Amino acid sequence: MRDAGGVYTLHTPVPAGDTISWLFRLDGEAGSDGVFLGLDFPIGLPLAYAERTEARNFLELLPRLGTGEWDEFYNVAEEPEHVSLCRPFYPARPGHARQRHLLDGLGVNHMDDLRRVCDRGYPGRRAAAPIFWTMGAQQVGKAAIAGWREVLGPALRSRTDMLLWPFAGRLDALLGSGGIVVAESYPAEFYGHLGLAFPPGGGGKRNQAARATNAAPLLAWGEANRVSLSPDLLIAIGDGFGNAADGEDRFDAVVGLMGMLNVLFGCRRPYEPVDERVRRVEGWILGQASPPA
């Protein structure tokens, strides 16, 4: 929260509760200040898929998904023959599912065709899982389904002040609107921005002790940017967010918030997409620089 003097105070994360009403509740709590919300799931479609469906604007298509001709969109395909442009998520369960089934069903040649530019790998960075693949520890398809169907879709259908970056315009212009501004924020992208690192072989962010080793850079960032951390958050950061199963999620929520503020304060550029097709169809991860040519 930001006080009258413009100073931000950060608190420990709390569960969002009912997802369909979540944005409306945030808007009510923020009042006239507006909302800047970061969501940790893909927002946008890969160009190769969009071209096959003749979708030219994700912002216009998203409210229609799950209705009419797109009524099967969120129903994860159970068998290879069920995969289609209007039912692109696969597989519903492990077993004999192969990525080749997904490629054939959607009429593309390579899994990179089902990745957005911001999802692709390059030297020093592993590629993200394709949006429509729903199997494995790294998959993001189920998060996209929940986020689009339960959060973004309903909000876009019911209100006009819901603004998705970068589809609706430049970030500075959107933030001045007083509405709900939503950006895709990926905590792992912010690790480097904030100077975080995990010891080799330490289990990464899933390990409480490994999370606790990053207390110093998180606290230093808050002090350098004159951001106030509540007493409960100070304890959580120092303790590596505890040993409960949700410790990793709470850690990432705080990192995501600090990464967004880092962009808001001008310490990191948002990196608006230059390619108009990317901006309208694929979207972008907040603060992620374009990959090397």
C-alpha positions as CSV (number, residue, x, y, z in Angstrom):
1,M,0.0,0.0,0.0
2,R,1.1,3.6,-0.6
3,D,0.5,6.3,1.9
4,A,-0.3,10.0,1.4
5,G,3.4,10.8,1.2
6,G,4.0,8.3,-1.6
7,V,5.8,5.8,0.6
8,Y,5.0,2.2,-0.1
9,T,4.6,-0.3,2.7
10,L,4.9,-4.0,1.9
11,H,3.1,-6.7,3.9
12,T,3.3,-10.5,3.8
13,P,1.2,-12.1,1.1
14,V,-2.3,-13.4,1.8
15,P,-4.5,-15.8,-0.3
16,A,-6.5,-14.1,-3.0
17,G,-9.7,-15.8,-2.2
18,D,-12.4,-16.1,-4.8
19,T,-10.7,-15.5,-8.1
20,I,-13.6,-14.2,-10.1
21,S,-14.3,-11.3,-7.7
22,W,-10.6,-10.8,-6.8
23,L,-10.0,-7.8,-9.2
24,F,-13.2,-6.1,-8.0
25,R,-12.1,-6.4,-4.4
26,L,-8.7,-5.0,-5.1
27,D,-10.2,-2.1,-7.0
28,G,-12.4,-1.4,-4.0
29,E,-9.5,-1.4,-1.6
30,A,-7.4,0.9,-3.8
31,G,-10.1,3.5,-4.3
32,S,-9.1,6.3,-6.7
33,D,-5.4,5.3,-6.7
34,G,-6.0,2.5,-9.2
35,V,-4.5,-0.9,-9.3
36,F,-1.2,-2.2,-10.8
37,L,-1.4,-5.9,-10.7
38,G,1.3,-8.5,-11.7
39,L,0.2,-12.0,-12.6
40,D,2.5,-15.0,-12.8
41,F,1.0,-16.8,-15.8
42,P,1.3,-16.3,-19.5
43,I,-0.9,-13.5,-21.0
44,G,-0.9,-13.7,-24.8
45,L,-0.8,-16.2,-27.6
46,P,2.1,-17.5,-29.7
47,L,2.0,-15.9,-33.2
48,A,2.1,-19.2,-35.1
49,Y,-1.1,-20.3,-33.4
50,A,-2.8,-16.9,-33.7
51,E,-2.1,-16.8,-37.4
52,R,-3.8,-20.2,-37.9
53,T,-6.8,-19.0,-36.0
54,E,-6.8,-15.6,-37.7
55,A,-6.6,-13.9,-34.2
56,R,-5.1,-10.5,-34.7
57,N,-5.7,-9.1,-31.2
58,F,-5.5,-11.1,-27.9
59,L,-7.3,-8.3,-26.0
60,E,-10.3,-8.7,-28.3
61,L,-10.2,-12.5,-28.3
62,L,-9.7,-13.2,-24.6
63,P,-13.3,-12.3,-23.5
64,R,-14.7,-14.7,-26.1
65,L,-12.7,-17.7,-25.1
66,G,-14.8,-20.4,-23.5
67,T,-18.0,-19.1,-25.2
68,G,-19.6,-19.7,-28.6
69,E,-17.3,-21.2,-31.2
70,W,-14.6,-21.2,-28.5
71,D,-16.7,-23.0,-25.9
72,E,-14.2,-26.0,-25.8
73,F,-11.1,-23.8,-25.5
74,Y,-10.5,-24.4,-21.8
75,N,-11.4,-28.1,-21.9
76,V,-8.0,-29.8,-21.9
77,A,-7.9,-32.5,-24.6
78,E,-7.9,-36.0,-23.3
79,E,-6.8,-37.8,-26.5
80,P,-4.6,-36.7,-29.4
81,E,-7.6,-36.6,-31.8
82,H,-9.3,-34.1,-29.5
83,V,-6.6,-31.4,-30.0
84,S,-7.7,-28.6,-32.3
85,L,-7.3,-24.9,-32.8
86,C,-10.4,-24.3,-30.7
87,R,-9.3,-26.9,-28.0
88,P,-5.5,-26.4,-27.9
89,F,-4.5,-27.5,-24.3
90,Y,-3.1,-31.0,-24.0
91,P,-2.9,-33.5,-22.3
92,A,-5.6,-33.9,-19.6
93,R,-3.5,-36.6,-17.9
94,P,-0.1,-38.2,-18.2
95,G,0.3,-41.6,-19.9
96,H,1.0,-41.9,-23.6
97,A,0.8,-38.2,-24.3
98,R,3.5,-36.9,-26.6
99,Q,4.3,-33.3,-27.7
100,R,4.1,-34.5,-31.3
101,H,0.3,-35.0,-30.7
102,L,0.0,-31.3,-29.8
103,L,2.1,-30.2,-32.8
104,D,0.0,-32.3,-35.2
105,G,-3.3,-31.2,-33.7
106,L,-2.4,-27.6,-34.0
107,G,-0.7,-27.9,-37.4
108,V,2.7,-26.6,-36.4
109,N,6.2,-28.1,-36.8
110,H,8.1,-27.3,-33.6
111,M,7.4,-26.6,-30.0
112,D,9.0,-23.2,-30.4
113,D,6.0,-22.4,-32.7
114,L,3.9,-22.7,-29.5
115,R,6.2,-20.4,-27.5
116,R,6.0,-16.6,-27.6
117,V,9.1,-14.6,-28.3
118,C,9.4,-13.9,-24.6
119,D,9.2,-17.6,-23.8
120,R,12.0,-18.8,-26.0
121,G,15.4,-19.9,-24.8
122,Y,18.7,-18.4,-25.7
123,P,22.3,-18.7,-24.4
124,G,22.1,-18.4,-20.7
125,R,18.4,-18.9,-20.4
126,R,16.3,-22.0,-20.7
127,A,13.1,-21.9,-22.7
128,A,9.8,-21.8,-20.9
129,A,7.2,-24.5,-21.4
130,P,4.8,-23.9,-24.3
131,I,1.5,-22.4,-23.2
132,F,-0.7,-25.2,-24.4
133,W,1.3,-28.1,-22.9
134,T,-0.1,-29.1,-19.6
135,M,2.2,-31.9,-18.3
136,G,5.4,-31.8,-16.2
137,A,6.8,-29.6,-13.4
138,Q,7.5,-26.7,-15.6
139,Q,4.1,-26.6,-17.4
140,V,2.2,-23.3,-17.4
141,G,-0.9,-24.3,-19.3
142,K,-3.1,-25.0,-16.3
143,A,-2.2,-21.6,-14.7
144,A,-3.1,-19.9,-18.0
145,I,-6.4,-21.6,-18.1
146,A,-7.3,-20.6,-14.5
147,G,-6.0,-17.1,-15.0
148,W,-7.8,-16.4,-18.3
149,R,-11.0,-18.2,-17.4
150,E,-11.4,-17.0,-13.8
151,V,-9.7,-13.7,-13.6
152,L,-9.0,-11.8,-16.8
153,G,-11.9,-13.0,-19.0
154,P,-14.7,-12.1,-16.6
155,A,-13.2,-8.8,-15.8
156,L,-12.8,-7.8,-19.5
157,R,-16.4,-8.8,-20.1
158,S,-17.8,-6.7,-17.3
159,R,-15.8,-3.5,-17.0
160,T,-14.1,-1.0,-19.3
161,D,-11.3,0.1,-17.0
162,M,-9.5,-3.2,-17.2
163,L,-6.2,-2.6,-19.0
164,L,-3.8,-5.3,-20.0
165,W,-0.2,-4.3,-20.7
166,P,1.2,-4.2,-23.4
167,F,-1.9,-4.9,-25.5
168,A,-3.8,-1.7,-24.4
169,G,-0.8,0.6,-24.7
170,R,2.4,1.9,-23.1
171,L,2.8,1.3,-19.4
172,D,3.2,4.9,-18.4
173,A,-0.1,5.9,-20.2
174,L,-2.0,3.0,-18.7
175,L,-0.8,3.7,-15.1
176,G,-2.1,7.3,-15.5
177,S,-5.6,6.0,-16.3
178,G,-6.7,5.3,-12.7
179,G,-8.1,1.9,-13.8
180,I,-6.9,-1.7,-13.2
181,V,-3.6,-2.2,-15.0
182,V,-2.4,-5.8,-15.4
183,A,1.0,-7.0,-16.5
184,E,2.6,-10.4,-16.7
185,S,5.2,-10.6,-14.0
186,Y,7.6,-13.6,-13.8
187,P,9.4,-13.8,-10.4
188,A,12.4,-15.7,-11.9
189,E,12.9,-12.8,-14.3
190,F,13.1,-10.4,-11.3
191,Y,15.7,-12.5,-9.5
192,G,18.5,-11.0,-11.5
193,H,17.0,-7.5,-11.3
194,L,17.1,-7.7,-7.5
195,G,20.4,-9.4,-7.2
196,L,19.1,-12.7,-5.9
197,A,21.0,-16.0,-6.3
198,F,20.6,-19.5,-5.1
199,P,23.5,-21.7,-3.9
200,P,24.2,-24.7,-6.3
201,G,22.7,-27.9,-5.1
202,G,20.7,-26.1,-2.4
203,G,17.2,-26.9,-3.8
204,G,16.7,-23.4,-5.2
205,K,13.6,-21.5,-4.2
206,R,11.8,-24.6,-3.0
207,N,14.3,-24.8,-0.1
208,Q,13.7,-22.6,3.0
209,A,17.4,-22.2,3.7
210,A,18.1,-21.2,0.1
211,R,15.3,-18.6,0.2
212,A,16.7,-17.2,3.5
213,T,20.1,-16.6,1.8
214,N,18.4,-13.9,-0.3
215,A,17.2,-11.9,2.7
216,A,20.1,-9.5,2.5
217,P,19.5,-8.3,-1.1
218,L,15.8,-8.1,-0.6
219,L,16.2,-5.9,2.5
220,A,18.9,-3.9,0.8
221,W,16.5,-3.2,-2.1
222,G,13.8,-2.0,0.2
223,E,16.2,0.3,2.0
224,A,17.7,1.7,-1.2
225,N,14.3,2.5,-2.6
226,R,12.8,3.8,0.7
227,V,10.2,1.1,0.7
228,S,8.9,0.2,4.2
229,L,8.6,-3.5,5.1
230,S,6.1,-4.4,7.7
231,P,7.4,-6.3,10.8
232,D,5.7,-9.5,9.8
233,L,7.3,-9.3,6.3
234,L,10.8,-8.6,7.8
235,I,10.4,-11.8,9.9
236,A,9.2,-13.8,6.9
237,I,12.1,-12.7,4.7
238,G,14.7,-13.5,7.3
239,D,13.1,-16.9,7.9
240,G,13.0,-17.8,4.2
241,F,9.2,-17.7,4.4
242,G,9.0,-20.7,6.7
243,N,8.9,-24.4,6.0
244,A,5.3,-24.7,4.9
245,A,4.4,-25.9,1.4
246,D,3.4,-22.4,0.4
247,G,6.8,-20.8,1.3
248,E,8.0,-20.8,-2.3
249,D,4.8,-19.1,-3.5
250,R,4.9,-16.4,-0.8
251,F,8.6,-15.8,-1.6
252,D,7.8,-15.4,-5.3
253,A,4.9,-13.1,-4.5
254,V,7.2,-10.7,-2.6
255,V,9.9,-10.9,-5.3
256,G,7.2,-10.2,-8.0
257,L,6.0,-7.2,-6.1
258,M,9.5,-5.8,-5.6
259,G,10.3,-6.4,-9.3
260,M,7.2,-4.5,-10.4
261,L,8.1,-1.6,-8.1
262,N,11.6,-1.7,-9.5
263,V,10.0,-0.9,-12.9
264,L,7.6,1.6,-11.5
265,F,10.5,3.5,-9.8
266,G,12.4,3.6,-13.1
267,C,15.2,1.3,-11.9
268,R,14.3,-1.1,-14.7
269,R,12.7,-0.5,-18.1
270,P,9.4,-2.3,-18.8
271,Y,10.7,-3.1,-22.3
272,E,7.7,-2.4,-24.4
273,P,7.6,-4.7,-27.5
274,V,8.7,-3.0,-30.7
275,D,7.0,-5.5,-33.0
276,E,3.4,-4.5,-33.4
277,R,2.3,-8.2,-33.8
278,V,4.0,-9.1,-30.6
279,R,2.4,-6.3,-28.7
280,R,-1.1,-7.1,-30.0
281,V,-1.0,-10.9,-29.9
282,E,1.8,-12.3,-27.8
283,G,2.3,-9.8,-25.0
284,W,5.5,-9.5,-23.0
285,I,6.9,-10.2,-19.5
286,L,7.4,-7.0,-17.5
287,G,11.0,-5.9,-17.3
288,Q,12.3,-8.6,-19.6
289,A,14.9,-7.4,-22.2
290,S,14.6,-8.6,-25.7
291,P,16.6,-11.7,-26.4
292,P,19.8,-11.4,-28.3
293,A,19.4,-11.4,-32.1
